[in-house]
Each structure stands twice: as C-alpha cells, then as structure tokens.
C-alpha cells in the first residue's frame, strides 16, 4: 500500500529531480531456439522475439501514461547467443545478429542485449566464433549490443580471452572509425557478469532465468542530490547515509510498482506468463545538468571528483543505495549501485578536463562502484597490449573483491591528446586526454 506522502514525493521526483525509469527490459529465453541448422536458429529466434516482444513498447507507453513516470528506454535481453547458436561459424553469427537487429527494429525497442559469450573458464567453438564476429556485428547493426564475460571470482581470469577482446576492441574501432568508433560503445567485457542486468551494453538473460521476465532499471541521481542538499553541509556521515537510504527506498518502491504493472499487462497481451524479475537500482547519470553522480559526491563535501576522499564518498553512496533498495524490496538485483560513466556525466567531464580525474583514480573508484571503467574514450593509437592491461587490472579488482567490474573502452581512430569526441544523447561526450590512455 502507498500512502499519500509517497505519492507526493514521487510526483516531485518526476517533475523536479530528473527521476525516471532508465529502462524496462524484457528478458526472453532463446534456449528452445537451438538447432544444428543455422537457418532454423535464425527463424526460431526471430519468431520468438516477435511473439513475446510485439506488445512490449505499447505496454510500457501505456503504463507511462497511467503513472506519469517517464521510461527512457524499452529493451530486450536474450539468452547469450553463443549458447543458442553454439557450433556456428563466424558468418553464421553475423547473419544471426542481423536477424536480431531486424527483430528489434520490428518490435520498436531501443536496444537488444545478449549477443554474448561466457568464457571466464574456457571457450567453445561457438564462443570463439561469436567473439570473432563482434567487430562486423557492431559495425553493421544498429540495436544489437554484445558482451563477453572474461573472468569470475570462481574461475579466475581467462588471459587468452582478455587479449582477444582487446584486439576485438581495436578492430571494432577501426570498422566504425567514420562514427568515432561508436561500435565500441555497444559492447563490453566483464568480470562476474550478472544474469539479470537490464542495462545496455552488458544485458543478457542468464541460462537459469525464466522463460520471459521483466527487469527494470531505475535511476535518480537528481533525487539523491536534492535530498543531500536539503540535509545541509553540516550533515555527518551517518545522517548522509540515512538520507540516501530513505530516498532510495522511495525510488525503488516507485520502480517496482511500474515493473509489476508492465509484467501484468504484457502477460495479458501475449497470453503467456511474464513474471516480474528485479529492480536494478543503479544510479546512472545522463549528460543533463543536475543528473550527475559527480554532483552528488560534491554535495557530500568533496571539492571536486578525484580529490582525496572520492573513493570513500563513492563507497558510502553505493552502500547506502543498496541498503535503501533492499529495505524497499526483496527483488533487488542486477548491478545496483552507482555508475561512473565519465562521458555521460557533465561534472565528471569537467573534472577530467581539469586533470582531477585520471584513469588511475577511476580504477580505484571501480573497487567500490557498481560496474567499472565505463564509456571511456582513449587515443586511437593506444596499443592492443595497453588495452589488455587495463582490462586485466579491472578484472583483477572484480575477481578479488567478488564484484562485477567491466571495461567499455573506446579507442577513437585519428584522435589523441586534447581531442574531443561527441556522441550525443546518452552516449555522451568524452575528452581524449593522455592521462586516460595509460600510454
């Protein structure tokens, strides 16, 4: 039951503080689409996505209208494609990716996640073929996103996979050089990838997940910022933690309500049981002013992101967000915490331009944030070995600390020290400074 104050607070969050549902992601299992015949796999995959996701966008828009909460993205995630089409050739995977892209366009979603392989302990023929296909897939599709899990706490780091992925990043950058290596923004390498992540580019539906499920990603940096500002500059750490937890509680409650309504309506429209999965309470910034994780850190007392105390402030924020979400719901999952995608956060961009944020400081921050090195442009001449080294460091943090870490690096061809690339929209803007290149 919701009381009137919760309703009033939610209205304020929506109207004033940039609260939105960042994504409602429909997970679809494709395990029953496997076949020894690649053409059969393609036909089954297209048919199943069309059947289960045909009403997804319309249902989400109807729920948006009823509750007045904006949903930024409507997405689909699927079973890791390397499992669905294991044994296929690189050519087969490219053809399947184009079918996925067409299905995504036909049902009207923004992105489709799950062109993925799980190789933390070793790889199959299908895994290798999918990874080799990634550059062409990222260059020739619009909505397909890919990921490769290269490490885990249980299995360790697959060094061969890390080096291979570093080369894939370079190849993808070259194939999409006319778009400033945009293909690299649609794929990510992981340690400890989670099976219910609704956020792109790392979203996929784990093999133990249901036949179809709604996972929701909520975001509200502006809401948390406003609450901290209202607490005042004299608030101690205990007070800040309580303020963040109470605010996250409200965000999570609103998000779960929207997610459950979408699952119910989609079940009615499809005639299939589509359950509610998890709320991922990851605070994710956008390029809009006031929708910034870095602004939250500054409001907590930092002179600027990157200053001494940044990692501690981020740890306090992350833990408080998780605890507040868990108090509100038993269905918290995904990544849940604070994202630090430098190119999508205006204050982080300014801190980097001033030299306050370096890749070394970002790496330290990833030991406590919810993901890792996310959406970071680096000079185009950065070597494959250097990119692999950055990935190794990041995955070592995840492996030792039993947390998800990622590397979404964008070596922009033809750009170097002091150059700037603008991708627009949620992909943001990034300064190509040498301090981020590890050169």
N, C-alpha and C positions, 0 to 999 in steps of 0.2 A: 504494500500500500504506500502511496506517495502523499505526503501532506502538502498543504498549500505553500508553505515556505520553500519546499524543494522545487515546486513548480515556478515560483517567482525567481528563485536563484537560477534555475535553468534558463528562463527567459532572458535574464540579464547576461548569462554566459554567452548565449547565442547572439544577442543583439549588440553587445558592447565588447566582449572579450575574445572574439575570434574562435569560440568553441565550435567544433564541427565533428562529424563522423568522418575521419580521414578516408576510410574505405570499408565497404561491406563486400566481403569476398566469399563467393560461393565455391566451396570445395567439392570437386567431383572425382570420384574414384574411377579410374580407367583400367583397373586390373582385369576386368572381364572383356577388354578390347584386344587382348593379345592374340597373335596368330603367327604362324610361320610365314604367312604371305603378307608382305608389306602393304600391298593394295588393300587387303582386308582390314589391316590395322587402321589405315587411314580412313576407310569408310566407316568403321565402327566408332572411331574417335570422333569424327565429325558428327555422326548421327547422335551420339550420346550427349555431346556438349549442346547441340541444337535442341534436343528434347528437354534437358534439365535446366538450361540457362535461358531459354527463349523468353521467359517472362521476368527474368531477374531484374533488368533495368526498370521495367514498368512497375514492378512491385516496390522497388526501393524508392522510386519517384513518388509513388502513392503514399508511402509511409512518411517520406519527407514532407509532403503536403499536409498530412494529418497532424504531425507533431511539430512542424515548423523548424526542424533541425536540418541544416544543410549536410548532405552527404557528398563529399568531394569526389570520390571515385567508386565506380562499380566494377568489380573484378571477378575473375575466376581463377582458381588454382586447381591443378590436376596432379594425379599420381606422377612421380618422377618418370619422365618419358623414357629414360634409359632402361627402366624396368618394364614398361609397357611394350617397348619395341626392341627388347634385348635380342642381339643376334643380327640386327640390321646393319647395313653399310652406312658410311657417311652420306652417300647420296640418298639413301632411304630416310635418314633423319632430317635432311634438308627438305625433302618432299613432305614429310610429316609436319615439320614446322610451318610450312606454307599452308597446310590444311588447318592447323591450329590457328594461324593468323586469320584465315578466311572465316573460320567458325566464330572467332572473337569479333570480327567485324560484323558478321551477320546477326549476332545477338546484341550488338551495340555496347559491349563493355569497353573499358579503357585499356586494360592490360590483362594478359593471361600468363600466370606464373606456373612453373613446373617443368620447363624444358631443362631438366636437371639430372644430375648423376650423383650418387653417393659412393665415394671412392676412398673413404678415410682409412680403410684397411687393405684395399686392393681393388682392381678393376676387372670387369668382364669385357668381352668383345664389344658388347653394346655400349658400355660406359665409354670406352676409348673412341668409338665411332661418334658418339654424341659430342664428346669434348672436341674432337677434330672438326665437327660441323659448326661449332659455335660462331666462328668469325663470319661465315657466309650467312648463317641464320640471322645473326644480329644486324647484318648489313642489308638483308633482303626482306625482312619482315618489319611490321610497324608495332604490333602489340605483344609479341611473344617476348618473354623475359626468361633468362636462364640462370642457373646456379650450379655450383659444384661444391660438395662438402669434402674438403681435403684432409680433415683432421677431426679427432674427437679425444676426449679425456680417456676413454676406454682403450681406443686403438692406437693413439699417438698421432703423429703427423706423417702423412704419405708424401715423402720428399719428391718422388717422381711426379706425383700429381701437382704439387705446388710449382715445380719448374715448368711442367707442361702448361699450367694455367697462366703463368707469367708470359710464356710465348703466345698463348691464345689472346691475351690482352693486347699485346703488341700487334698481332695480325689484325685483330678487330679494329684497332685504332687506325691502321693503315687503310683497311677496306672502307671505313667511314670517315676518311680524312676530310672529304668535302663538307661534312657536317660536324667538324671539330671532334671527331672520334665519339660521336653520340652512341655508337653501338656498345661502347664500354660501360655506359651508364645503365644499360639494360641487362647486365649480368654481374654476378658477384661470386666470390669464393668465400667459403665458410670454414670455421671450426665449430663443431657442436651445433649444426643447423637444427632448428626445431620443426616438427611436422605440422604445426598449426599456425604458422606465421601468416597473417593476412597481408603483410606489406610487401610491395614490389621493391627490388627485383628478386628477393630471395624466397618468395612464397611458393610452397608446393604442398600437396596433400600427402601426409605420411601413409605408409602401407597399412598401418594399424588403425587409421581413421575410418569413420563411417562411409557409407555409400555416397551420401551427399550431406553437406553441413554448411551452416552459415557461421563464419568467423568475422568478428568485427574489430576494426582498429580505430580507436578514438584518440583525439588529440586536443589539447587545450593549453598550450604554453601561456597564452594571454590570460586565461583564467587563473592559473597559478601565479603569474606575475602580479596580477591585481591583488590577489589575496596577500601576497608577501608585502606589497607596498602598503596595504592597509594595516598590516601588523606593525609597521613603523621601523625606523632604523635602530631603535633600541632593543628590538626583539632578540632574545638569546637563541641558541641552537634548539633547545627543547621546544620553545614557542614556535620557531620556524617549522620544525618537524610536524608539530600538531596541526599547524595551519595548512601545510601541504597535504597531510593525510586527510583532513576533513574535506578539502577541496577536491582531491582525487576521488574520495568516496562519492561525492555528488556527480562527478563526471562519469564514473563507472556505472552508477545507477541509471543515469540517462542513457548511456550507451547500451547497456544490457536490455533495457526496455525496447529500444529501436531494433536491436538484433533479433530479439524474440518475436516481435511483430512481423519482421521480414520473413523469418523462418516459417511462421504460421501461414502467412499469406501465400508464400511461394509453394508450400505444401498443398494448399487448396488449388492453386492454379495448375500445378503439374500432376496432381493426383498421386504423388509419391511423398513418402515421409522424408522431410528435410529438417534435420534437427538443428538446434542452436548449439554451437560449439563453445567458443571462448570469446572473452573481451580482451583484446590486447591494448593495455593502457600505456602505450608508448607515446610520450610527449614528443611530437615531431614538428619542427619549425617549418615555416614557409618563408619565401622572400618578403612577405608583407611586414611592414614595420609594426612592432608590438607583438609579433607572433614568433618570438625568439627565445631559445633556451639560454643564449648568452645574456640576454637582458635579465632573465631570472637569476643567473649567477651574480650579475652586477647588483641586483636588488638585495641579494643575500649579504653583500658587503665587499665584493671584490672590486678593485679599481678597474680592472678590465680582464676579460677571459685570457688565460695564460699566465696571469700573475700568481705568485706563491699563494697557495690555498685553493687554487682552481679545482684540483682533483678531489680535495676534501669536500668542497662545496657540492661538486657533482655527485659524490658518493652519498651525501646527506639527501640531496634531491632524489636520487634514484631509489634509495631505500625507503624514503617516505612515500614516494609514488606507489611502490609495490605494496607496502603495508596498507595504505589507504584503499587500494584496489581490492586487496584480499579481504578487508573488513566489509566491503560492499557486496562482494560476490564470491561464490565458490567456483566460478567459471573463468577465472583469470588465467590467461595463457599467452601463447605467442612469445614475443620478446619482452614486452612490458618493462618500461623504464624510460630513460631519456635518450633520444637520438642526438648525435652530434654531426650531422652532415654539413660540413663547412660551407658548401656552395649554396645551401638553402636557408642560411641564417644571416641576416644583414649585419648584425653586430659581430658575428664570428668573422665575416668577410673583412670588416673594418679592422678587427684585431689582428688578422693575418697581414693586412696591408701595412699595419704599423710595426710588424715584426714581433708582436706579443704572442702569437700562436705559431708554433713550429711543428714539424711532423713528430719530433721527439716528445713535445708536450702533448700532442694529440694521442700518441701511443700510450702515454701514461694515463691519460683520461679514459682510454678504452678499457683499462683494467677495471673500471667501475661503472661505465655507461652500459646501455643495453645492447649495443651492437659493436661497432668497431670503426675502422677507417672508411668512412662512407662518403662517396661523391667527392673525391679529391683529385683535382687536375694536377698533373705533373708535366714537366717539359717533355716534348715528343721524342727527344733523343735519349731519354732515360733507358738504360740497358735492361734487357730481359733479366739479367742476373740481379740487378738492383731491385727490380720489381719483385722477384722471387724472395730476395732478402727481406723486403718489407712484409711480404706475406708470412714468411717464416716467423718473424718476430711477433706478428699479430696473432698467429695461430698458437704460438708458444704460450702467450698470455691466456688464451682461451683454454688450452689443454690443461695447464697447471691449475688454473682457478675454476675449472669446471663451469665455464660460462660460454655463451655464444660470442664469438668475435668474427668479424668479416673484413674483407678488403675489396672495396669497389674503387679502383684506381683508373684514372683516365689520362693516359699519355697523349697529349694533343699534338699531332704532327705539325711541324713548322713553327711551333711556339716554344718560347723559352723564358729566360729571366725577365720578369717585369711585364710580360704579355698577359692579356686578359681575354677570356672567352665567356660569352654569354649564351646560355642555352635557353633562357626564358622559362616562364612557368615554374612548375615545381622542381624542375631540374636545376634551376638557379644559375648562379654566376660564380666564377672561381678565378682567383688570381694565381698565375703560374709563377710562383716565387721559387728561387733555388733552395730556400730553406725547407721546402716541402719535397724536394726531389731526391733527397738523400745522396746526391752526387758528391 
